[in-house]
Every structure is written in structure tokens, then in C-alpha cells.
Amino acid sequence: MTLLTWNHTCTVGVKAMDDQHGILMDTINELRLALVSGGDRNRMSAVLKRLIDFARQHFASEERLMEQSGFPGLDAHRAEHERMLEQLRASAQRAQNGLDVQMRPLLCALRDGFIGHIGGPDQEYGPWLNQRGVF
């Protein structure tokens, strides 16, 4: 799995969300580096926990902005966030319980999900918020 790198498709046009997307991307990359460098289960579990905590905060921030602006796709967006968090929680739970976690498939799913989410559903709220003065 290659490192995630920032490019124009990652930009939604809302600075706070773009900054948070960068942090999420860096954390996914840190998890990848822990895997390829032979990091132990505790290190990967800690990074995964940090990723979950920050993703939860980020999703709440996005949802709050969408709710405040009356974004019509909020319910579907919120459901997508919950699906992504559940996938992360299940993997973290398995790692904490000492069960086998297939990190490479998880990282690929995170990468694809992250890029797909920012390149898809997140692109819908950026212009909506921009039209309402949120940049």
C-alpha cells in the first residue's frame, strides 16, 4: 500500500475540514509505516485508537457544520460516517483482544474509503457550505 498524499481532489473548500482531512491522512500513513516497519501490535493498536478518536471528532465537526447549514444530505453522510467508524472499532477491538487483525486489508480499506469519501460525499457539502459563507 502506498502512502496517501494530499492533492486537489482532497480539498473540499472548507479550511477546518481540509486541515482535519490532512491529519486523518497522516494518521493512516503512520499506521501504514508501523505495519511495514514491523511495528508491534501495541503500537499499531495505539495508532488505530488515535485514528478512531480523531475520526470521531472530525465526523462530529463535519456533521455539525452540515446541520447548522441545513445540508440536505446530512442523514446519508452521517450513516456513512457511522459505517466507517464501526469498521475501525471492530478492527481495534480485535487488536485489543489479541485476535488476528489483517492490517494490510484494513489499510487498503482505510485508504480506499478515505479517498472515496473525500472525493465523493465530502465534495457535496463543500460547495453547499461555501455558498453559505463557510470557507
N, C-alpha and C positions, 0 to 999 in steps of 0.2 A: 504494500500500500504506500502510495506516495504521500508526501506532506501536503497538507492543504495550504494553498497560497491565496492571498487576497487579490481579487481582480474586480473589474467593474460590475460583473454580474452579482457580486456580493453586496453591492450598495443598494439600500432601499431608499435613501434620501432623507433619513431621519438620523441625525448625528448620534444621539444616545444609543439608538438601536444598532447602527453601524459599528460603533465602538464596542458594544456588547457582543456583536457577532464576531468581531476580531478576537475578543477574549475567549469565546467558545472555540473558535478555530485553533487558537494557541493551545488550549487545554486538550483538545482532541489530538493535536500534534504531539503534545507532551506524553499522552497515553501511548501513542504510536512509538515514540522514542523509547519509552520504558519497555515496550514489548521487544523491539528489535535489539536493544542493548542487553536483553536477558534480565530485565528488572524482576525483582521478586514479587510474589503475589501481594504482599503488604503494600508495596509501593504502587502497584497498579490499582489496588483497591482504594488507596487514598486518593489517587488522581481521579478515579472514577467517581468517588464520593464528591470530590470538589466539582467535577463536571456536572453532576446531578444538582448539587446545591446552586451552582451558578445558573444552570439551565432553568431551574425553577424560578429563580429571581428574574431572569431575563424574560421568560414567558409571562410572568405576572406583570412586568413592565409593559410589554407589548399589549397584553390584554387590557390593561388599564388605559393605555392611550387609545386603543380601538373603542373601548366602552365610552370613554369621555367624548369621543368624536362621533359616536353613533355609527361606527363602521358596520355595514350590513353583513359582512362575512365573519363576524366575531364567533358565533357558535361553532362553525366548522373549523375555524382556526384554533379555538380552544380545544376541541376534540383532537385535533392533530397534535397539539402540544401534549395533551394527556397521553396519547398513544406513544409518543417519543419518550416521555418520562417513564412510562411503565416499562418500556424495553430496557431503559437504563437501570431502573430499580431492580428488575428481575436479574440482570447480569450482576449488579452489585451484591444482591442478596446471595447469589450462588457463590461469588468470590468470598464473601464474608463467612459463609458456612463451609468453606474449604472444598466446595464442589468444583468440578471442572467447568471452566468458562472458556469457550472458544474465542479468544481475544481477536484473532485475525478476522474472522467473520463479523464480530462485533464492530471492530474498527471500520471495516468496509461498509457495514450498515450505517454506522455513525456518519462516515464521510458522505455516502450517497444520500442519506436522509438530510443531513445538514445542508449540503449543496442544493438538493431538490427542494427543501423547504424555503431556503432563502431565495432561490431562483424562481420559485413558484408562488406559493401563498403569500410570502412576505412582500413580494413585488406588488401585490394588490393593495396592501394598506399604505405603502409609502406615498403614492400619489394622492390617495384619499386624505391622509394627514397633511401633506404639503398644501393641498387646496384649502385646508382649514388653518393654515398658518403655523403648522408644526414642522420644523426642519431639523 
